[in-house]
Amino acid sequence: MYRSSCRELKTRTTTFALGTSAGDLTASSMHLGYLASGIMFFALLFIPALCYLLFHLKEITAFWIAYVLTRPVGASFADWLSAAPGHGGVGYSKGLVSLVLLIVIVLLVVFRGGTPAKMEESQQVAVSQ
């Protein structure tokens, strides 16, 4: 248990760092800008989904690829919203962007999260016996 928890923590920390740095790399160092970088990484999210559906990519592999790609998507769009217009952004304050995103996430969790998974009829019969 302890080993798998440590491995998972290391994996999540590494993917978080790699994903965030990838967004910064494309937006700043490669001069794509925040908006173009966010759109690019959003489009890249379709690759693991398509590979899973069309080429039978393993579910866990598709999940981790998508998991890493969500970091630069979020970071790029948040940076675009909070950066000054002179730096390629919209110019909202970081506090306002964070507050709005927090509200959106809370609303999504309240209205979409926590719904029980649907069981097939055969599983329900087995559970009730």
MOPEJO-V381500 format. One record per backbone hydrogen bond with DSSP energy under -1.0 kcal/mol. NH is the residue of the N-H (numbers start at 0). CO is the residue of the C=O. If there is no record, write none. Layout:
nh->{NH	NH}
co->{CO	CO}
This chain:
nh->{4	5	6	7	8	9	10	11	12	13	14	15	16	17	18	19	20	21	22	23	24	25	26	27	28	29	31	32	36	37	38	39	40	41	42	43	45	46	49	50	51	52	53	54	56	61	62	63	64	65	66	67	68	69	72	73	74	75	76	77	78	79	80	81	82	86	87	88	89	90	91	96	97	98	99	100	101	102	103	104	105	106	107	108	109	110	111	112	123	124	125	126	127	128}
co->{0	1	2	3	4	5	6	7	8	9	10	11	12	13	14	15	16	17	18	19	20	21	22	23	23	24	25	26	32	33	34	35	36	37	38	39	42	43	45	46	47	48	49	50	50	57	58	59	60	61	62	63	64	65	68	69	70	71	72	73	74	75	76	77	78	83	84	83	79	82	80	92	93	94	95	96	97	98	99	100	101	102	103	104	105	106	107	107	119	120	121	122	123	124}
